[in-house]
Amino acid sequence: MLDFSLHKAPSDCIFIHGAGGNNLLWRKTLQYLDGPNRALAVNLPGHPSGEIACKTVAEYSESVHGFISDNGLGRVSVCGHSMGSAIALTLAIEHPENVARLILVSGGAKLGVSPTILQALAGQPLKAIEELVTPMSFHSVSLELGREARAALCLSNPPIFLNDYVACDGFDVRGMLPRVSAKTLIVCGESDRMTPPRYSHYMRANIPNSTAFFVPGAGHMVPLEKPETLGRLVQSFLSELSR
């Protein structure tokens, strides 16, 4: 069973954080959602603390599918960031009956990871996060934003970072995108260096019923850098289901 935080939303939606993260990633974004239904921001297995339980994106996706089944949620919208978007995309492909709407933030149909990052995470994970991962993740970093970023990461559980980045490196569903039947919103920071805008353009071109929005002044961490912009996009997109 995944633990989660609960918020208001126009229609039921599960929010999935990215690699080495936790559900605090969504804290500010969810402040811009409202409605009679629920936003459930989950912590994936082993996050923020605990043993590694899933080693691939597909395994993480099945854990979310189990969460949907165990809680009798039926058909819900799913929103994921980075690795979370890969998990959400896999869920939409493998279990379309459970996915009403799909929101892919800072994602891609393939998530290759630099060997330099993988090697650094294997050797000195905290140094790699500080000196490699974080600088690549933001358009610009303020002191406040840095504090929020640290809170949204599993810094007390370094092995989970390498595990998740290896999972991302093995992810590739490019040939399966036409199978996505859910209406899809794709969101990407204009300055994203981790999953560049071309990744989102590719998904937009290959997911049948999709639209894309590119956020100015944002890098990879759109939920932290531009929470109001993202929150209002999600609010509008989910509101269509309740009309």
C-alpha positions in Angstrom: 0.0 0.0 0.0 1.4 3.4 -1.0 1.1 6.3 1.5 -0.3 9.5 0.2 -1.4 13.0 0.9 -4.9 14.2 0.1 -6.1 17.5 -1.5 -9.1 18.9 -3.3 -9.4 18.6 -7.1 -12.0 19.0 -9.8 -11.9 15.2 -10.5 -10.0 12.3 -8.9 -6.3 12.4 -9.9 -3.2 10.5 -8.7 0.1 12.6 -8.6 3.4 10.7 -9.0 6.7 12.2 -8.1 10.0 11.6 -10.0 13.3 9.7 -9.4 14.6 10.0 -5.9 11.7 12.2 -4.9 8.7 12.2 -2.7 5.2 13.7 -2.8 6.3 17.0 -1.3 7.1 17.9 -4.9 3.5 18.6 -5.5 2.8 20.7 -2.4 2.6 24.1 -4.0 1.1 23.0 -7.3 -1.8 21.4 -5.5 -2.6 24.6 -3.7 -4.0 25.9 -7.0 -6.4 22.9 -7.4 -10.0 22.9 -6.0 -13.2 21.0 -6.4 -15.4 18.3 -4.9 -13.0 15.4 -5.7 -9.5 14.3 -4.7 -5.9 14.8 -5.6 -3.9 11.9 -4.2 -0.1 12.6 -4.1 1.5 9.2 -3.6 4.9 8.2 -2.3 6.3 5.4 -4.5 7.5 2.2 -2.7 10.8 2.9 -0.9 10.3 6.7 -0.9 11.2 8.8 1.0 12.7 6.0 3.2 12.6 2.3 3.0 13.9 -0.7 1.0 14.1 -0.7 -2.8 11.0 -2.6 -3.9 10.7 -1.7 -7.6 13.6 -1.7 -10.1 11.9 -0.8 -13.3 9.3 1.8 -14.4 7.0 -1.1 -15.3 7.2 -2.4 -11.7 6.5 1.1 -10.3 3.5 1.4 -12.6 2.1 -1.9 -11.3 2.5 -0.6 -7.8 0.3 2.4 -8.7 -2.1 0.1 -10.5 -2.3 -1.9 -7.3 -3.0 1.3 -5.3 -5.9 2.1 -7.7 -7.3 -1.4 -7.3 -6.8 -1.6 -3.5 -8.6 1.7 -2.9 -11.5 1.0 -5.4 -10.6 4.2 -7.3 -11.7 2.7 -10.7 -11.1 5.2 -13.5 -8.9 8.2 -12.4 -6.7 10.8 -14.0 -2.9 10.3 -13.5 -0.3 13.1 -13.4 3.4 12.3 -13.2 6.7 14.3 -13.2 9.8 12.9 -14.9 10.1 9.3 -13.9 6.6 9.7 -12.6 5.4 10.7 -16.1 7.0 7.5 -17.4 5.1 5.5 -14.7 1.9 7.3 -15.7 2.5 6.8 -19.4 3.1 3.0 -18.8 -0.1 2.8 -16.7 -2.1 4.4 -19.6 -0.7 1.9 -22.0 -1.0 -1.2 -19.9 -4.2 -0.3 -18.0 -6.3 2.1 -20.1 -9.4 1.2 -18.3 -8.1 2.9 -15.2 -6.8 6.2 -16.8 -9.4 8.8 -17.5 -6.9 11.6 -18.3 -3.1 11.7 -18.5 -0.8 14.6 -17.5 2.9 14.2 -18.4 5.2 16.8 -16.8 8.8 17.0 -17.8 8.7 13.6 -19.4 9.5 11.6 -22.4 8.8 8.3 -24.2 12.4 7.4 -23.7 14.5 8.5 -20.7 18.1 7.9 -21.3 20.5 8.9 -18.4 24.0 10.1 -18.9 26.6 7.5 -17.9 28.4 10.3 -16.0 25.4 10.7 -13.7 24.9 7.0 -13.2 28.6 6.5 -12.3 28.5 9.5 -9.9 25.3 8.3 -8.2 26.9 4.8 -7.8 30.1 6.3 -6.2 29.1 9.5 -4.3 25.4 9.9 -4.5 25.0 13.1 -2.4 27.8 14.8 -4.2 26.3 13.8 -7.6 22.9 15.2 -6.6 24.4 18.5 -5.5 26.9 19.0 -8.3 25.3 17.3 -11.3 21.6 16.6 -10.9 20.5 19.8 -9.2 22.3 22.3 -11.5 20.7 20.5 -14.5 17.2 20.5 -13.0 16.5 24.2 -12.7 16.2 27.3 -14.9 17.7 29.1 -11.9 17.9 28.3 -8.2 17.2 30.6 -5.3 17.8 29.9 -1.6 14.1 29.2 -1.0 13.8 27.0 -4.1 16.8 25.1 -3.0 15.2 24.4 0.4 12.0 23.2 -1.3 14.0 21.0 -3.6 15.8 19.3 -0.8 12.5 18.7 1.0 11.1 17.0 -2.1 14.1 14.6 -2.4 15.0 11.4 -0.5 18.3 12.7 0.7 18.3 10.3 3.7 18.0 7.3 1.3 20.8 7.7 -1.3 20.5 4.1 -2.8 17.0 5.0 -4.2 18.5 7.6 -6.5 20.7 5.2 -8.4 17.9 2.6 -8.5 15.5 5.2 -10.0 17.9 6.6 -12.5 18.8 3.1 -13.7 15.0 2.5 -14.0 14.7 5.7 -16.1 17.7 4.7 -18.3 15.9 1.5 -19.2 12.6 3.2 -20.1 11.5 3.3 -23.7 7.9 3.1 -24.9 8.3 5.1 -28.2 6.6 2.3 -30.2 3.6 2.1 -27.9 2.5 5.8 -27.8 -0.3 5.2 -30.4 -1.9 2.9 -27.8 -2.6 5.8 -25.4 -6.3 6.4 -25.5 -6.7 8.9 -22.7 -6.8 12.6 -23.4 -3.3 13.8 -22.6 -1.8 17.1 -21.4 2.0 17.4 -21.9 3.8 20.1 -19.9 7.5 20.9 -20.2 9.8 23.8 -19.1 11.2 25.7 -22.0 14.7 25.4 -20.4 14.5 21.8 -19.4 17.9 20.1 -19.9 17.0 16.7 -18.3 14.0 16.0 -20.6 14.4 18.6 -23.3 11.3 20.1 -25.1 12.0 17.9 -28.1 10.9 14.9 -25.9 7.5 16.6 -25.4 7.2 17.5 -29.0 7.8 13.8 -29.9 5.1 12.7 -27.5 2.7 15.4 -28.8 3.2 14.1 -32.3 2.7 10.4 -31.4 0.0 10.4 -28.7 -3.3 10.6 -30.6 -5.4 12.9 -28.3 -2.7 15.2 -26.8 -1.8 18.9 -26.4 1.4 20.4 -25.2 2.3 23.5 -23.1 5.8 24.8 -22.7 6.4 26.9 -19.6 8.7 29.9 -19.9 11.3 30.4 -17.2 11.2 26.8 -16.1 13.7 23.9 -16.3 13.0 20.3 -15.4 11.4 21.0 -12.0 8.2 22.7 -13.2 6.2 21.8 -10.1 8.7 23.7 -7.9 9.7 26.5 -10.3 6.3 27.3 -11.7 3.7 25.8 -9.4 0.9 28.3 -10.1 1.3 27.9 -13.9 1.2 24.1 -13.6 -1.6 24.1 -11.0 -3.8 26.3 -13.2 -3.2 24.1 -16.2 -4.0 21.0 -14.3 -7.1 22.6 -12.7 -8.5 23.5 -16.1 -7.7 20.1 -17.7 -9.3 18.1 -14.9 -12.3 20.4 -14.7 -13.3 19.3 -18.2 -14.2 15.9 -16.7 -16.6 17.3 -14.1 -18.6 19.4 -16.5 
